[in-house]
């Protein structure tokens, strides 16, 4: 497994070291090493999430497609409730027909998993004096990552070493920092999921029971999983995951506010705001029409308005003498 992931170890460590070196031109080489390593991990998150934007868009489309298919899915479950195999076949047929896949909603998490594991391994190697990736690169018999490795070993975040975890340290201050980061990671996971459920999902009309139940399970189970497993994560990994949660929250907030799922509370709120501003719901072509109180709402004024949708009658020509 280590051999297979070596290229990812190298890529992750190279990005961190490169960002650390670039930050040296801003805050000074050899100065504020802890700050530079912490910002380098945050920079890794930003870079990865920018690369994953197409997957995020695909995830949103898949979630909306599945929401729209809920009535049909429920009908299939009811029709073939005694035949699991036939039910699965019909479900797959439905997904294929509408070009969607339930796994698409998990793509960003799945894509980040190797990065997350690689960062964990690289930071764990720093803690146990076992370099990976760029830190172990040897050129002409010289380890070119030695200086960076030693610098990373001494880097701290609010007094806690970036490579330390809750379980591998006896320093009280480090344990307090890791607990704070674990709580932050779990809280942002809960908040992001709740934001999706409260604002981004259509109201439960009976057809969306299954999806609503799944989302509710994720709302409470994921934060608990992160809280329990977080005691094994190095501080740097906790920074990475907390930062990616903030990015997800902001990205999701933007989509819910600007392009909400039809039927969701955010969508109803957006339509009400547009209606108050005199904007008609967008048509199938994606264009919007503006309500003009001086013309459309008063038919007697439409003839005077050059923008009126009513077609003017051509003037009759007088016969020539």
C-alpha positions, 0 to 999 in steps of 0.5 A: 500500500505504501508503494502505491501511495508514494506518488501521493505522499510526494505530491502532498509533501511537495505542495506543503514544502513549496507553499512553505518556501513561497511564504518565506518570501512574504514573512521572511526565510527562517522566521515564523516557521510555525506560521508558515507550516500552518498556512501551508496546510491551509493552502493545501486545502484551498488548492485541493478544493479548487481542483475539486470544484467540478466534482462539487458541481457534479455532486450538486446535480446528482443530489438534485436529480435524486431528490426529483427521483424520490417519488419514482424510487418510492414507487419502485420500492413499494411495487417490488417490496418482496423482490429485492433483486428486481427492486435493485434492477429497477433502481439501477435502470432508473439511475441509468435512464436519468444519468445519475448515481447515488455515489456521485454525492460522495465524490468530493469526500472520496476524492479527498480520502487519498490526500487526507490519508497521505497528509496523515502519513506524512505528518505521522512520519514527521512525529516518528522521525520517518520522512515521506515524500519530498522529506525523504528525497535523496539526490547524489546521496544527500537528503535534500528534504533534511532542513525542511523536515527538521523545520516541520518537526519543530513547527507548532500551532498554538504551542502544539506540534503539528505532528502530535495527536491527542494519543501520542502526547503527554503535554497538557497544552497539546491535548487542549489544542487537539480537543479544541480542534476536534470539537471545531471539526465536529461542530463544522461538520454538524453545521454544514450538514444542518445547513443543507437539511434546513435550507437546501432540501425540499420540504418533506412531502412523503416522497422524500422520507428516505433521503431526509432520513439518510441526511438526518443520520449523517447529521448526527453520525458523522460528527460523532465519528470525527470526534471519536477518530479525531484523537488519532489525527495529528494537529496538522490533519485536524487543521486540514479537516477543519479548514476543508469543513469551512470551505464546504460550508461557504461553498454550500452557502453560496450555492444555496443562496444563489442557486437553491434546489427547487422546492427547498426553503431557500428556493421559496425565499429566493422566489419571494425576494424576486417577486418583491423586486418584480422579477418573474421566475426564470423560464426554461431558457434561463432568462428572466422577465421583469414586471413593469407596473406601468405596462403589464399590470395596467393594460390601458398603458400598454399601448403607450409603452414601447416595451409592451409585449402587445403587438402594435396594429399597422397604420392603414394607408390612405388610398392615393388619388 
